[in-house]
Amino acid sequence: MKKIVLFAVIAVSLTSGLLAAEEEYRMIREVSGENDSYVVANRHDWSPNTRDRRLMMMAAGKNPFSEENNYSRLRCINLNTAKVVFNVPSPAFTYLWISENSNCIVGLSKIKLTNPYNFVVFDGSGNVLYKEFISPLSAYSKKIKESPTNYVYWYKEDDPKIACTEENGKITAVSLLDPQGERFTIQINKP
């Protein structure tokens, strides 16, 4: 009898934790990054209104870059003219960065649930150059951790100090800080 009661208490605790973690994503968020010329912003709608679309996207090939994506978009605005440079579907990001020369835009996310890519590199026109889901199984850093359902803690959230490497006009690597502040590099295009 004690084992059954203990199991029930553990099950209720785990379920409550999962529901509490999912509850946070029932809102609309916007994150942004900028340089002297542009601002990039990601509007992420994790409300119940978009849940079915997100689940369908995950079941049908995990393509958040399709126009069917109604929950998350990345837009770039020219600060001098206030004109939208691009507005494209994207995964949900929790951190955005744009290089000083505006050739490299990096989206990072700690969101795991129905978010198939948490590291995406775009060019200055909004084209996807590289995408990946970083997890503890990735070989980049041993400091990467994740929760059972919603989060992957893989970069230093307050300031990952992103740097982009370009060779012959092509982005070849992006480096950033892991959660403990140690730099690691992700190869994008090998020359």
C-alpha positions as CSV (number, residue, x, y, z in Angstrom):
1,M,0.0,0.0,0.0
2,K,2.9,2.4,0.9
3,K,4.4,1.8,-2.6
4,I,1.1,2.6,-4.3
5,V,0.7,5.9,-2.3
6,L,4.3,6.8,-3.0
7,F,3.9,6.1,-6.7
8,A,0.7,8.3,-6.8
9,V,2.5,11.1,-5.0
10,I,5.4,11.0,-7.5
11,A,3.0,10.8,-10.5
12,V,1.0,13.8,-9.3
13,S,4.3,15.8,-8.6
14,L,5.7,15.0,-12.1
15,T,2.4,15.8,-13.8
16,S,2.1,19.1,-11.9
17,G,5.6,20.0,-12.9
18,L,5.0,19.3,-16.5
19,L,1.8,21.3,-16.6
20,A,3.5,24.2,-14.9
21,A,6.3,24.2,-17.4
22,E,3.9,24.0,-20.3
23,E,1.8,26.8,-18.8
24,E,4.5,29.4,-19.4
25,Y,4.1,29.0,-23.1
26,R,0.5,30.1,-23.3
27,M,1.5,33.6,-24.1
28,I,2.9,35.8,-26.9
29,R,6.5,36.8,-26.7
30,E,8.9,39.0,-28.7
31,V,12.7,39.0,-28.6
32,S,15.0,41.2,-30.6
33,G,18.6,42.1,-31.4
34,E,20.1,45.0,-33.3
35,N,23.1,46.6,-34.7
36,D,23.6,50.2,-35.9
37,S,21.5,49.6,-39.1
38,Y,18.9,46.9,-38.4
39,V,16.7,45.3,-35.8
40,V,15.7,41.7,-36.0
41,A,12.7,40.5,-34.0
42,N,11.0,37.2,-33.4
43,R,7.4,37.2,-32.5
44,H,6.5,33.9,-30.9
45,D,2.9,33.0,-30.2
46,W,2.7,29.9,-27.9
47,S,-1.0,30.4,-27.1
48,P,-3.6,27.6,-27.3
49,N,-4.7,29.2,-30.6
50,T,-1.5,27.9,-32.3
51,R,-1.1,24.6,-30.6
52,D,-2.7,22.4,-33.3
53,R,-0.6,24.0,-36.0
54,R,2.6,23.5,-34.0
55,L,1.7,19.8,-33.4
56,M,0.9,19.3,-37.1
57,M,4.3,20.9,-38.1
58,M,6.1,18.5,-35.8
59,A,4.2,15.5,-37.1
60,A,4.7,16.5,-40.8
61,G,8.4,16.8,-41.1
62,K,9.3,19.5,-38.6
63,N,9.5,22.5,-41.0
64,P,8.9,25.7,-39.1
65,F,10.1,27.7,-42.2
66,S,6.9,26.9,-44.1
67,E,4.3,29.6,-44.7
68,E,1.9,27.3,-42.8
69,N,3.7,28.4,-39.6
70,N,1.3,30.8,-37.9
71,Y,3.1,30.9,-34.5
72,S,6.6,32.4,-35.1
73,R,8.1,34.8,-37.5
74,L,11.5,36.5,-37.8
75,R,11.5,40.0,-39.3
76,C,14.3,42.5,-40.0
77,I,13.7,46.2,-40.1
78,N,16.1,48.8,-41.5
79,L,16.5,51.4,-38.8
80,N,17.3,54.2,-41.2
81,T,14.2,53.8,-43.4
82,A,11.9,51.9,-41.0
83,K,11.2,49.5,-44.0
84,V,10.8,45.7,-43.4
85,V,13.7,43.9,-45.1
86,F,12.2,40.5,-44.6
87,N,9.5,38.7,-42.6
88,V,9.9,35.0,-42.7
89,P,8.5,32.0,-40.7
90,S,10.9,30.7,-38.1
91,P,11.2,28.6,-35.0
92,A,10.6,30.3,-31.7
93,F,13.7,32.1,-30.4
94,T,14.6,33.3,-27.0
95,Y,17.8,35.2,-28.1
96,L,18.6,37.0,-31.4
97,W,21.8,38.5,-32.6
98,I,22.9,40.3,-35.8
99,S,26.5,40.9,-36.8
100,E,27.9,44.4,-37.3
101,N,28.1,43.9,-41.0
102,S,24.5,42.5,-41.1
103,N,25.6,39.4,-43.0
104,C,24.9,37.0,-40.1
105,I,21.7,36.7,-38.0
106,V,21.6,34.0,-35.3
107,G,18.5,32.8,-33.5
108,L,18.9,30.8,-30.3
109,S,16.2,29.1,-28.2
110,K,16.0,27.2,-25.0
111,I,12.5,26.1,-26.0
112,K,12.3,22.4,-26.7
113,L,8.6,21.4,-26.9
114,T,7.3,21.7,-30.5
115,N,10.4,23.7,-31.5
116,P,12.5,21.5,-33.8
117,Y,15.5,23.9,-34.2
118,N,17.0,25.9,-31.4
119,F,20.0,27.2,-33.4
120,V,19.4,28.8,-36.8
121,V,21.8,31.0,-38.9
122,F,20.2,33.3,-41.5
123,D,21.9,35.6,-44.0
124,G,21.1,39.3,-44.2
125,S,18.2,38.5,-46.6
126,G,16.5,36.1,-44.2
127,N,17.6,32.9,-46.0
128,V,18.4,29.9,-43.7
129,L,22.1,29.0,-43.9
130,Y,22.1,26.4,-41.1
131,K,19.7,24.9,-38.6
132,E,20.2,22.4,-35.8
133,F,18.7,21.2,-32.6
134,I,21.4,21.5,-29.9
135,S,21.0,19.1,-26.9
136,P,23.1,17.3,-24.3
137,L,23.8,14.7,-27.0
138,S,25.5,17.3,-29.2
139,A,29.3,17.2,-28.9
140,Y,29.7,21.0,-28.5
141,S,29.8,21.2,-24.7
142,K,29.4,18.9,-21.7
143,K,27.7,21.7,-19.9
144,I,24.5,21.5,-21.9
145,K,21.5,20.3,-19.8
146,E,17.8,19.9,-20.5
147,S,14.5,19.5,-18.6
148,P,12.4,16.4,-19.3
149,T,10.0,18.4,-21.6
150,N,10.4,22.1,-22.2
151,Y,13.9,23.5,-22.0
152,V,17.4,23.0,-23.2
153,Y,20.0,25.0,-21.4
154,W,22.8,25.2,-23.9
155,Y,24.0,28.8,-24.1
156,K,24.7,31.6,-21.6
157,E,21.3,33.2,-21.6
158,D,22.1,36.7,-20.5
159,D,24.8,37.2,-23.1
160,P,26.1,34.3,-25.2
161,K,28.7,36.6,-26.8
162,I,28.1,35.3,-30.3
163,A,30.8,35.7,-33.0
164,C,30.5,34.9,-36.6
165,T,33.4,33.7,-38.8
166,E,33.4,34.5,-42.5
167,E,35.8,33.3,-45.1
168,N,35.6,34.4,-48.8
169,G,32.2,36.0,-48.1
170,K,30.7,32.9,-46.6
171,I,29.8,32.3,-43.0
172,T,31.8,29.3,-41.9
173,A,31.3,29.1,-38.2
174,V,29.5,30.6,-35.2
175,S,30.9,30.6,-31.7
176,L,29.2,31.4,-28.5
177,L,29.3,30.7,-24.7
178,D,27.8,27.6,-23.1
179,P,25.8,28.0,-19.9
180,Q,29.0,28.1,-17.8
181,G,30.7,30.8,-20.0
182,E,33.0,28.5,-22.0
183,R,33.3,29.2,-25.7
184,F,32.4,26.6,-28.3
185,T,32.2,26.7,-32.1
186,I,29.6,25.3,-34.5
187,Q,30.9,24.8,-38.1
188,I,28.4,26.1,-40.6
189,N,29.9,25.8,-44.1
190,K,33.3,24.1,-44.4
191,P,35.4,26.0,-47.0
